[in-house]
Amino acid sequence: MEKNTHERYYTRRMNEPIQQKAMSRALLWSNLLSEPLFTLYGFIVFILYKDLGASAFQIALLTMLKPVVTILSFYWSAGLKGRTKKLKSNVLWAGFLMRAPFLLCLWIDSPAFVIAAAANYMFFYRAGIPAWLEIIKRNMGEGSRSKAFSISSALGYAEGVILALGCGSLLDKDPGLWRVLFFCSAVIGLMTLVVQSRIVIADVGERLEAEERLSIREVLVRPWRDSYRLMRDRVDFSRFQWGFMVCGFGLMLIQPVLPLFAVDVLGVSYLEMAGAVSVAKGFGFALSSPIWARWIDRANLFKMASFVFLSIGLFTVLLCFSVWSIVWLYVAYFWYGVGQGGSHLVWNMSGPIFSGKDESSRYSGVNVVLAGLRGAVAPPLGGLLAVVLGPVQVLGIGGILCFYSGVRMLQSKFVRAEKEKILG
């Protein structure tokens, strides 16, 4: 028995480099093949309004559905602990179901269908994250994991910038092309399933847990109860989440006022806004992601998160400077891309890092549900405050929340603690 255990251990250690390279390739191709549909998803509101003649109520309905389905996606990954065999099927089914409705765009193009397809996409996009991150964690070491994740994200983001400009140009010439574009991008996205299905998940020697037959009430309540206990028992993880919640709330608060500020205060053109949002922000994200990845492997996670929050807060200050020169608009969005590069990495890698040797899907699930909660509250509140106070004032409030979160995180006792002691 002991001999077999040692043999499995040494075999696993010898296969680690091969497994990590295979996982790195799978991660890269998953990002590149998923990006076309993700990019087109950003055009849905414009397609609904310009081509399908959707009403203001229908646009508002889609906006409200996004955070709601994000919260509900929490249930998709609940109960994964101790069930390695379910990880891959969880990811594959989520990947298939989120893309499948867009295959029907050639034949069904009503506003109601597009809204339902968009909400479905967001549900399964978020739902598959915890299991996918757990697969990455098991198949890659901590150092290579962050590097591979950041490089694949940066390349995917750069691809998205090019696709956004190209798709925007095509839709300007023929708005009806969105049907073909969505169909093709869904087909390309489904190729991701071929890549992910070939992933061999590393065996961590977990103890198999028997399947439980739960009541409907228990199914609905248990994920929330388990998340509460996790936040209660892991003070470091709870402190990190509250810091992220405050900064994330400030960032979501300013989202409704960004177009108002650009149009009503700055009076920028479509081309200028596209250059800022797509090009400048894209360059900031792509160039900074490898730097953030090197830092996350060496620095304390709380310290890195505090600099991410401060970077996003600085974006609001630089954006306000653009009232004097349009150059500041590009500088601001470049810096926003830098902050987003760090935020994307910290948000996704925090679950695998905090979980240590434990199952990471519970930790990543908390990330997802809290993102949905702040997405449900902050944007409507930001829109209301913009009407009452004005866009510049709301930018100031959002920036203050980001700065406050960054400073408080930097002052946390966990910043001074050693990484190994914090993360077990």
N, C-alpha and C positions, 0 to 999 in steps of 0.2 A: 504493500500500500504506500509506504513511505517512498519506495523507489519510483513508483509511478508518478507520485507527486513531484519528485525532483525532476524526472524526465519531462513532465509537462511544463515545469518552470523554465528549464533550460531551453526547451523547444520554443516556448513563447518569447524568451529573451532573444534568441537567434532570429526569430521572424519579425521582431519589432521594427527594424529599419525598412524591410520590405513592406510591411503593413502600413507604416507611416507614409511612405512614398505613394502607395496606392490610395490611401485616404486623402492625401494632399491633392492628387490628381482628380479624385472624385469630387472633392470640395470645389476645386477650380471649375471643372466642367459643370457642376450643379449651378454655380453662380452665373457662368456665361450663358448657359442654355435657358436659365430662368429669367434673365434680364429683359429680353424682348417683351414678354407679357407684363412684367412689372413696370416697364417704362410706359407701355400703352395704357396701363391702369391709371396713370396720372392724367391721361387725356379724357377720362370717362365723363367728368363733369361738363367739359366743353362739348363733347360729342352729344351728350344728352340735351344740352341747351341749344346748340347751333344746328345740329343735323336732325335730331328727333323731336325738337320742339317741346321738351319737357317743361313742366310748370315749375314755378318757384317752390311749391310745396314738395314736388318730387325731388328737386335738388336738395332741399332741406332734409327730406326723409333719408336720402343716401348718406348725408353728412351725419345724421343722428345714428344710423345703423352701424357705421364703422366701429365706434367704441363699444356698442352693445354686443356685436358679434365677437369682438375681441375678448370681452369678459366671458361670454359663453364658451369660447374656444378653450377656456381653462379646463373644461370637463373632458375634452378629447384625450388629454395626456394624464388625467388623474388615474392613479392605480397602476402606473408602470413599474413601480419599485419591485425588484425581485423577479421581473419578467423580461429577461433579455430577448426572448423570441418575439416579443411584441414590439420591440423598438423599430425594427426594419419595416414591419407591416404597418405600423402607425405612421411612419414617414411616407411610405409608398402610397397608402390609401389617401392620405392628406394631399399629396402631390397630384394624384389623379383627379380627385374630386374638386380641387380648386380650379383646375384647368378645363375639365370636361364641358361645362356649360358654354364656354366660348367657342367650342366646335360647332355650335348651333347658330352662331351669329350670321352665317350666310343665309339662313332660312327664317330666323326669328329676330326681329330688330325693334320690337316695341320698347318704349321707355321702361315699362314694368319689368320686362325680361332682363334688360341691361342692368337695372338697379339690383335685381335679385342675383344676377351673375356676379356683380361687383361685391355685394355683401357676402356671398358664398366664397368668393376668392379670398377676402380678408379673413373670414372665419378659419379656413383651412390653412392659409398662409401662416397665421399665428399659431394654429393648433399643432402644426408639425414641428415647431421650433424646439420645445423641450426634448423630444425624442432625438431629433437631429443633433442637437448639441451634446447629448449624452453619448451618441455614437462617435462623434468627433473626439470627445474626451477619452473614451475607452481605446480608441485606435491611435491616438497621438499623445506624445509626451507634452508636458506643460510648455516647454520652450518652443518646440516645433508647431504646436497647436496655434498659438497666438500669431506666429509669423505667417503660417499658411492661411489662416483665416483673414488676416489683414490684407495680404497680397491678393487673394481671390476676391475679396470685397472691393479693393481698389480697382482691380481690372474690370470687375463687373460694373462698378460705378462709371468708369471711363467709357465702357461700352454703352451704358445708358445715356450718357451725354451725347454721344454721336447718334445713337438711335433717336433720341428726343428731337434733335435738330432735323434729322432726315425725315422722321415721321411727321413732324410739324410742317415741313415743306410740302410733303406729299398730300397731307390733309388740306392744306391751303389751296392746292390745285384741284383736288377732287375730294370733298368731304365724305363722299360715300365709300371711299376706300377703307374706312375703319373696319368694315365687315371682313374684308380680305385680310387686313393686317392682324386683327384679333384671331382669326382662324389659323393663320400661319404661325403666329407667335405661340398659340396654344399647342400646335403640333410640335414645334421646336421644344417647348417646355416639357412635353410628355417624354421626349428623349432623355430627360433627366432621370426618369424612372429606370431606364436601362442601366444607366451608370450606377445609381444607388442600389439597384437590386443585386449588383455584383460585389457589394461591400461585404467583407467577412468581419463580423463584430468580434472583437477580442473577448476572450473568456476571462472574467475576473473572479471566478470561483465563488459566485454568490450562492446563497442558500435558496433553493426553490421554495416558493410560498404557494400554499394551496389556494385554489380559486375560491372566493367567497360569493355566496348568493346574498346580495344586498337588497334591502327594500328600496323603493323609489326615494323615500325620505332620506335614507342613508346615502344613496348615490348623490343626491343634491347637496347634502350638508357636509359629508366627510371631507371633500377637497378644501372647503373653507376652514373647517376645524383643524385639519392637518396643517394648513398654511399658517393659521393663527399660532398653533403650538410651535411651529418652526420659528416664527418671528419672536415668540416669547422665550424660547430656549436658546436661540442663537442671537445674543445681544449685538454682536458685531454685524451680522447680516441685517438685523433690524435697523441698526444705525445707518448702514449703507443705503438701505431701501428708503428710509425717510429723507436722506440727503438727495437721493435721485428723484424722489417724489416732489420735493420742493422745486428743484431745478427744472424737472420735466413739466411741472405745472406752469412755471413761469414761461417756458418755451412754448407750450401749447396755448397759453393765454394770448401771446402776441401773433399767433398764426392768422386769425381773422383780420388783423389790422395791417399786416404786411402789404396786401394789395391796395388797401385804402391809403396807406402812407405813400406807396409808390405812385399812385395815380393822383390823389388829391393834394398831397404836399409837394412831391417831387415833379409830378407831371412827366414821367418817363414814358418812352415809346415801348412798343412790344419788343422791338429788337434790343433795346437797352436792357429791358427786364430779362429777356432770354439770355443775353450775354452775362448778366449778373447771376441769375439763378442756375442756369445750366453750365456755363463755361467756368466762371470764376469759382462758384461753389464746388463744381466738379473737380477742378484742379486742386483746390484746397483739400478736399477729401482724399483724392488719389495720392497726392504728394505726402500728406501727413500720416496716412494709415501705417506705412512701414515704420515710421518713427515711433508712433504710439505703441506698435507691436513690440519693438525693442525695449521700450520703457516698461511695459506691463510685466515683462519677464524679470526685470531687475528692481523695480520700485514697489513700494507698498501700494496696494490697490486703492486705499483710501486717499493717499496723496495724489495718485494719478487722477482719480475721480474728481478731486477738488480742483485740479488744474483744468479738467474738462469743463466743469461748471463755470469756472472763472472765464474760460475762453468764450463760452456761449454768452455769458453776461457782457463781455467786451464787444460782441457782435452788435448788441443794441446801441452801445455808445457810438461805435463807428458808423452805424446806420444813420444815427441822428446828425452826424457830421456831414452827411451827403446833402443836406439842405444848402450847404455853401459850395459844394463841388460834386459833380456826378462821379468823379474818380473815387470818392469815398464809398459810393454804392458798391463798386467792384471790390474794393478793399474789404468792406464789411462782409460781403458774401463769400469772398475767399476765406476770410477768417471763420465764418460760419461753417464752411466746409471742413476746416481744420478741427473745429470743435465737434462737428458731427462725426468725423473720422474716429476721434477718441471716444465719443459717446457710444457709437455703434459697437466698437470693440469691447468697451467696459460692460455695456448692457448685456451683450451676448456671452462674454467669457466669465462674468461674475458668478453665474450658476455653477459651471464646472470648477471654478477656483474655490468658492466657498464650500462646496460639497466635499472637497477632499476625496476620501475613499468611499464616501457615501454616494447614493444615487442622486444625480444632478437634476433630474427632471422636476423634482419638487421645487427646487430653488428657481429654476428657469420659469416654472409655472407661476410663481409669485411675481416675477418680472412682468410676465404677460398680462396677468389680471390687473396689476397696479397701473400698467400703461393704459389699459382700457378704462379704468376708473378716472384717471386724470384726463383722458381724451374725451370722456363723457361730460365732464364738468367745465374744464378750463376754456375750450373754444367758445361755447355759448356765453360764458361770463365775459370773455374778452370782447366779443361782439357787442354785448350790452354796454360794457365800460367804454368802448369806442364811441358809441352814440352819446353817452352821457359826458365823458371827459375829453374825448378826442384821441386820435391814433398815437400822437407823440407821447401823451401821458401814459397810455397803456404800454407802449414800448418801455417807458421808464419803470413802470411797476414790474414788468416781466424781467427786466435787467436787474432790478434790486433783488428779486427772488433768487435769480441765478447767482448773483454775487454773494448773497447771504448764505446760500447753500454751500458755495465753494469755500467761504471763510470758515463756516461752522465745521465743515468736513475736515479742513486743514487743522482746526483746533482740537479735533477728536483725539481721545487717548489712543485710539487704534492706529493713528498715524505714527505714533512714537513706538508702538509695539513692533516686535519682529514679525515678519510675514508668516513664518512657520508657526508661531504661537497663535496668531489670529486664525489662520485657516486650517489649523489642525494637521 
